[in-house]
Amino acid sequence: MDALNRLATELVDEAIDFADELGVAVHPLSGDAAVLDFGVEHPGGVEAGLLLAEIQTAGLATVQTTVDRVAEAPRTHVELSTDQPALALLCAGKAGWELSVDGFEGLGAGPARALVAAEDVYDRVGYREDSEFAVLAVESDELPDEAVAAHVAETAGVPESAVFLPSYATASLTGSVATAARAAELATYRLVELGYDPLDVRSVSGRAPVAPVAADESMAMALTNDALAYGGRVHLVVDEPFDRFDEVASSAGEEYGRPFAAIFDEVGWDMTALPVDLFGPAAVTVDVIGGETRTVGEVDEGVLAESFE
């Protein structure tokens, strides 16, 4: 299999080729890095969000939309499935690179993280990448500049001309779609954080509604988290039994049952002040190959209806 960053670069090339149709803008920087505006100053859209989710998972996941109901109201849902969950969701897709460069603040997801491999999940998976390209999806309400690209290049060990930064605001249609695609990742990451071997997760499929586009980044974080925590459904196929499967769903959190806007407000909108067990999909089914099937949690359409108004 090709390196994750090379696989993602092929999808970035697709975004560049179809930028107009996707509502995406391409901004070459002075160091020859490229910023792709998926939803900051450009509108982006549903198709842009789907392609962004594919880029973040290095093309190792199938991503698509469907229409279902939330409290009897038709809403777009995003479905993502992968048979390479350790690589696609943990080594590539997870948002684990905090960017703070010369006043710029953002969160990076995607395969460029594997070039640094600073998070312990890379040791557990046994994966570290050496690639001539670096693809990092940046979540921020402003576009990254030359300083950010130079920082990514230096940290990842690639020339600036090999850095691609698809970027989007949470408060965009692209952001709502790309975040809805994270249900499978959330369940997998939560399971691994509880101590499960990431290499024993065989296949994961997830689904969540697309949250309404909020007026600002703070409210967007609340709405998109509601979509996952109260509307996300995930099915995992795993190799080994585990005595903590019931802690994977968001219902394991003490704060479960209220919209995230109210929960965030109580902690001054500091997400780091909240317990990690609140961040998970609403309902999870785990099939152990040759063993038991366990379903935990449930979708709460009442909270979703209140959140989505």
Salt bridges, closest charged atoms under 4 A:
ASP68 OD2 - ARG207 NH2 3.01
GLU79 OE2 - ARG207 NE 3.08
GLU119 OE1 - LYS94 NZ 3.16
GLU119 OE1 - ARG113 NH2 2.93
GLU132 OE2 - ARG6 NH2 2.21
GLU185 OE1 - ARG182 NH1 2.22
ASP239 OD1 - ARG202 NE 2.91
GLU247 OE2 - ARG244 NE 2.84
GLU255 OE1 - ARG258 NH2 2.63
GLU266 OE2 - ARG258 NH1 2.98
ASP287 OD2 - HIS235 NE2 2.84
GLU292 OE2 - ARG294 NH2 3.59
